[in-house]
Amino acid sequence: MTAEWRRGVSLAVVGLVIGLGLIGALATGTRAVRQGAAPEPAPQAEAVPAVRPADRAEARPAPAPAEPRFDVIRVEPDGAAVVAGRAEPNAEIELLVGGQPFARGRTDADGHFALVPPPFPAGSSEVTLRSTGGGGLAAAGSDSATVVVAADRRAPPLVAVSRAGQPTLVLSRPDETAPVAAAPAPLRVVSVDAEAGGRLHVSARGAPRTETRLYLNDTLVAPGRAGRDGRVSFTIGRGVRGGDYRVRIDQVDPASGTVQARSEVPFAYPKGLDGPVAAKSGPGATPEGRAPDATVRVAGAGEPGVVFVPGVGTAQVVRGDNLWSISRRVYGRGLRYTVIFGANQPQIRNPHRIYPGQVFVLPGDGGRDATMAPAEKRG
């Protein structure tokens, strides 16, 4: 092997070693660069919080709170009262009089409550309920109670509850007798009940087979005759408007008309209950659009005294009214305002001053005005 060949082989080996070294250095440097560089962030999906079963329950709409209702309303003659009922458990209860808070309390874990409010004022009070649950949701009760406390705070008060879709429930009523003269049996008004559509029921009890008369305010509505048990009842088919009334039963001598005994109670016909109702079928129903027969029907002899009056005339005062204009509208003559004044005198202290919202009973042949319930002519 010549010296030149050996030198060439040596140079080739050295070149190969240097080449391998360069390749290794480059590879190491590349790894170092890759290791030192910050990795590019991988695309991430939008974060969605995990939903626990409890969260799903909380996301549902809160149920409507239970509507507060009356169970017991006890009112003393002086206006002191106890009111109990039901609503949503652990809720705040407000007793409202005329829409304004009057007393507050809370329901227990079972939803029961009992309130002792301040004494009710004399006169008529419209009482409702409102509850507020833990979630801050308020619920107004559909029950409405009417409480009438006598001005002298001595007579038993009237308490009646109106519940949607049900007849008015009278919880307590005055039970006083004011006889004009001695009678074989005391005369008293037993009950006064209101129904939808301007309907009113009045029952009384006195001496058997005696002549009686029903008055609203001082207006004669109908005569009647007590049955063998002394009971007599009157039903007014329509025309009674929401407002305050004095319901009176007189027992009279059939020959002279002299009053022998008398019983009178205050009564507040609930507002909103005097609207029209759906036509009914069966006995006593009246085709829509026609006025019922104006004849007063009395049960025959031997039956308990039952009197049906198809309707009465009433007028509710609106702004701008006066007795003259009402009389002219109803009777056709303004001079007959004295008839309205005489029949409603306890409500009218001054015939020149009447107020919106007052309800007057119209004697005689009132009712020509289509906006008022027609009065029935009494002989």
C-alpha positions in Angstrom: 0.0 0.0 0.0 1.6 3.2 -1.1 2.0 6.2 1.2 -0.4 8.3 -0.9 -3.2 5.7 -0.6 -2.7 5.5 3.2 -2.9 9.3 3.4 -6.1 9.3 1.4 -7.7 6.6 3.6 -6.7 8.6 6.7 -8.2 11.8 5.3 -11.4 10.0 4.5 -11.7 8.5 8.0 -11.1 12.0 9.5 -13.7 13.5 7.2 -16.2 10.8 8.2 -15.6 11.4 11.9 -16.0 15.2 11.5 -19.2 14.7 9.4 -20.7 12.5 12.0 -19.8 15.0 14.7 -21.4 17.8 12.9 -24.6 15.8 12.3 -24.7 14.9 16.1 -24.2 18.6 17.0 -27.0 19.7 14.7 -29.4 17.1 16.1 -28.6 18.1 19.7 -29.0 21.8 19.0 -32.4 21.2 17.4 -33.6 19.3 20.4 -32.3 22.0 22.7 -34.1 24.7 20.7 -37.3 22.6 20.8 -37.0 22.0 24.5 -36.4 25.7 25.3 -39.2 27.1 23.2 -42.6 27.6 24.8 -45.1 25.1 23.5 -48.0 26.4 21.5 -51.2 26.3 23.4 -53.6 23.6 22.2 -57.1 24.9 21.3 -59.4 24.4 24.2 -63.1 23.9 24.2 -65.2 26.6 25.9 -65.5 25.9 29.6 -69.0 24.7 30.7 -69.6 24.5 34.5 -70.6 21.1 35.7 -74.3 21.0 36.6 -75.1 19.2 39.8 -78.6 17.8 40.4 -79.2 20.5 43.0 -78.3 23.1 40.4 -80.9 21.6 38.0 -83.5 21.9 40.7 -82.6 25.5 41.4 -82.8 26.4 37.7 -86.5 25.4 37.5 -89.1 28.2 37.9 -90.1 28.7 41.5 -93.7 27.4 42.1 -96.4 30.0 42.7 -96.9 30.7 46.4 -100.1 29.3 48.1 -102.9 31.9 48.1 -103.8 33.1 51.6 -107.3 32.2 52.8 -109.5 33.0 55.8 -110.6 30.2 58.1 -111.8 32.1 61.2 -112.8 35.8 61.7 -114.1 36.7 65.1 -115.1 40.3 65.8 -116.4 41.6 69.1 -118.9 44.5 69.3 -116.0 46.9 70.1 -114.1 45.9 67.0 -111.5 43.7 68.7 -110.9 40.7 66.4 -109.0 37.4 65.9 -108.3 36.4 62.3 -106.9 32.9 61.4 -106.3 31.2 58.1 -103.8 29.4 55.9 -101.1 30.4 53.4 -97.6 29.3 52.3 -95.6 27.9 55.2 -93.2 30.3 56.9 -94.5 33.3 54.9 -95.2 36.9 56.0 -99.0 37.6 56.2 -100.5 41.0 55.8 -104.1 41.8 56.8 -105.3 44.6 54.5 -108.2 47.0 55.2 -109.3 49.0 52.2 -106.1 47.8 50.5 -103.8 49.2 53.2 -101.8 47.1 55.7 -103.6 46.8 59.0 -101.8 43.9 60.8 -98.9 41.6 60.1 -97.8 38.1 61.2 -96.2 34.9 60.0 -97.4 31.4 59.1 -96.0 28.4 60.9 -94.3 25.4 59.2 -97.8 24.0 58.3 -99.0 27.3 56.8 -101.4 28.3 59.6 -101.5 31.8 61.0 -103.5 33.7 63.6 -103.6 37.5 63.9 -104.9 39.9 66.6 -105.2 43.1 64.6 -106.1 46.5 66.1 -109.8 47.1 66.6 -111.8 47.5 63.4 -113.2 51.0 63.0 -116.9 51.7 63.2 -118.7 51.2 59.9 -117.9 48.9 57.0 -114.4 47.6 56.3 -113.3 45.5 53.3 -110.7 43.0 54.5 -108.3 41.0 52.4 -105.0 39.0 52.8 -101.6 39.2 51.2 -98.6 36.8 51.8 -94.9 37.0 50.9 -92.9 33.8 50.8 -89.2 33.2 51.4 -88.4 33.9 47.7 -90.0 37.3 47.9 -93.0 36.3 45.8 -96.2 38.0 46.9 -99.6 36.4 46.6 -102.9 38.3 47.0 -105.8 36.3 48.4 -109.0 36.2 46.5 -111.0 35.9 49.7 -112.7 39.2 50.7 -114.3 39.8 54.1 -116.8 42.5 55.0 -116.8 43.6 58.6 -119.5 46.0 59.8 -119.0 47.4 63.3 -121.9 49.4 64.8 -121.3 53.1 65.5 -122.1 52.6 69.2 -119.8 49.5 69.4 -122.5 47.6 71.3 -124.4 45.6 68.7 -122.9 42.3 67.5 -121.0 43.1 64.2 -121.7 41.6 60.8 -118.9 39.5 59.3 -119.3 38.0 55.8 -116.7 36.3 53.5 -116.8 36.3 49.7 -114.9 33.5 48.0 -114.6 33.2 44.2 -117.2 30.9 42.7 -119.0 30.4 46.0 -122.0 32.2 47.7 -121.1 34.7 50.3 -120.6 33.1 53.7 -122.0 35.0 56.7 -119.9 34.1 59.7 -121.7 36.3 62.2 -124.5 38.8 62.1 -126.3 41.2 64.4 -129.1 39.6 66.3 -130.9 42.4 67.9 -134.6 43.0 68.3 -136.1 46.4 68.6 -139.8 45.9 69.3 -142.1 48.8 68.9 -144.7 47.2 71.1 -145.1 43.9 73.0 -145.7 40.9 70.7 -146.5 37.3 71.4 -143.0 36.3 70.1 -139.9 38.5 69.6 -139.3 39.4 65.9 -135.7 39.2 64.7 -133.8 39.1 61.5 -132.2 35.7 61.3 -130.0 36.0 58.3 -129.1 38.3 55.4 -127.2 36.6 52.5 -125.9 38.0 49.3 -125.5 36.1 46.0 -124.1 37.1 42.6 -126.2 39.1 40.2 -127.7 41.5 42.7 -129.6 38.8 44.5 -130.4 39.1 48.3 -132.0 36.6 50.8 -133.5 37.8 54.1 -135.1 35.6 56.6 -136.8 36.5 59.9 -138.7 34.8 62.7 -141.5 36.2 64.9 -145.1 35.3 65.9 -146.8 32.7 63.7 -149.1 33.8 60.8 -148.4 37.5 61.3 -148.2 40.2 58.6 -144.7 41.4 57.9 -143.0 43.9 55.6 -139.4 44.0 54.3 -137.6 47.3 53.9 -134.3 48.3 52.4 -133.2 51.5 54.1 -136.7 53.0 54.6 -138.1 51.8 51.3 -140.8 49.1 51.4 -139.7 46.2 49.2 -142.5 43.7 49.8 -145.2 42.5 52.3 -145.2 38.9 53.6 -146.9 36.5 56.0 -145.1 34.4 58.5 -145.8 30.6 58.4 -147.1 28.4 61.2 -143.6 28.3 62.7 -143.2 32.1 62.7 -140.6 32.0 59.9 -140.7 34.3 56.8 -138.2 34.7 54.1 -137.8 37.1 51.2 -135.7 36.7 48.1 -134.9 39.7 45.9 -134.0 38.3 42.4 -131.9 41.2 41.2 -131.1 44.9 41.5 -129.2 45.1 44.8 -126.0 47.0 44.2 -122.8 46.9 46.2 -122.9 49.2 49.2 -124.3 49.7 52.7 -127.9 49.0 53.6 -130.2 48.8 56.6 -132.4 45.7 56.3 -135.6 46.0 58.3 -138.5 43.7 59.0 -141.7 45.1 60.5 -144.6 43.1 62.0 -147.8 45.0 61.4 -151.4 44.9 62.4 -153.2 43.6 59.2 -156.2 46.0 59.7 -154.6 49.3 60.7 -151.0 48.8 59.5 -149.7 49.8 62.9 -146.2 48.5 63.6 -146.2 45.9 66.4 -142.6 44.8 66.3 -139.5 45.7 64.4 -136.0 44.3 63.8 -133.3 46.1 61.8 -129.7 45.2 61.0 -126.9 46.8 58.9 -125.7 44.9 55.9 -122.9 45.6 53.4 -123.6 44.1 50.0 -120.1 43.2 48.6 -119.0 45.3 45.7 -118.4 43.3 42.5 -121.0 40.7 43.4 -123.8 42.8 41.8 -122.7 42.1 38.2 -124.8 40.0 35.8 -124.6 36.2 35.9 -125.1 33.6 33.3 -128.7 32.8 32.5 -130.1 29.9 34.4 -132.7 27.4 33.2 -135.5 26.0 35.2 -138.2 27.6 37.4 -137.8 31.3 38.0 -135.3 31.8 35.1 -135.8 34.8 32.9 -134.9 34.9 29.2 -131.9 37.1 28.6 -132.9 40.7 27.7 -136.3 40.6 29.3 -137.2 42.0 32.7 -138.8 39.5 35.1 -142.4 39.6 36.1 -142.9 42.4 38.6 -145.4 40.4 40.7 -144.5 39.6 44.3 -145.1 35.9 44.8 -146.1 34.7 48.3 -146.4 31.0 49.4 -149.9 29.8 49.9 -151.6 29.3 53.2 -150.3 26.5 55.3 -146.8 26.8 53.8 -143.8 28.5 55.5 -143.9 32.2 54.5 -141.8 32.6 51.4 -141.8 35.8 49.3 -140.0 36.2 45.9 -139.5 39.7 44.6 -138.2 39.7 41.0 -136.2 42.9 41.4 -135.7 46.2 43.2 -134.6 49.6 42.0 -131.4 51.0 43.2 -129.2 53.9 42.1 -125.5 54.4 42.7 -124.4 58.0 42.9 -121.7 59.0 40.3 -119.8 62.3 40.1 -122.0 65.1 39.1 -125.3 63.6 40.3 -127.8 65.3 42.6 -131.2 64.2 43.9 -133.0 66.3 41.3 -131.1 64.8 38.4 -131.6 61.3 39.7 -135.3 61.9 40.2 -135.7 63.3 36.7 -133.8 60.4 35.2 -135.7 57.8 37.2 -139.2 59.2 37.6 -139.3 61.7 34.8 -139.8 64.6 37.2 -137.1 66.3 39.3 -139.7 67.3 41.9 -139.9 63.7 43.1 -136.4 63.9 44.6 -138.2 64.2 48.0 -139.3 60.5 47.5 -135.7 59.4 47.2 -134.7 61.7 50.1 -137.4 60.3 52.4 -136.5 56.7 51.6 -132.8 57.1 52.2 -132.8 59.9 54.8 -130.3 58.3 57.2 -127.7 58.3 54.4 -128.6 61.9 53.3 -127.9 64.4 56.0 -128.3 67.3 53.5 -130.4 66.8 50.3 -128.1 69.2 48.5 -125.0 67.0 49.3 -124.7 63.4 48.1 -121.5 61.6 47.4 -120.2 59.3 44.7 -120.5 55.6 45.7 -123.7 56.0 47.8 -126.4 53.6 47.0 -130.1 54.7 47.2 -133.1 52.4 47.1 -135.7 53.8 44.7 -139.3 53.6 45.9 -142.4 53.3 43.7 -142.1 53.1 40.0 -138.4 54.0 39.7 -136.2 52.2 37.2 -136.9 53.9 33.9 -133.2 54.6 33.5 -131.7 51.7 31.7 -128.5 52.0 33.8 -130.4 51.2 37.0 -132.2 48.1 38.0 -136.0 48.6 37.6 -137.9 49.1 40.8 -141.1 47.2 41.4 -144.3 49.1 41.9 -146.0 48.1 45.1 -149.7 48.6 44.5 
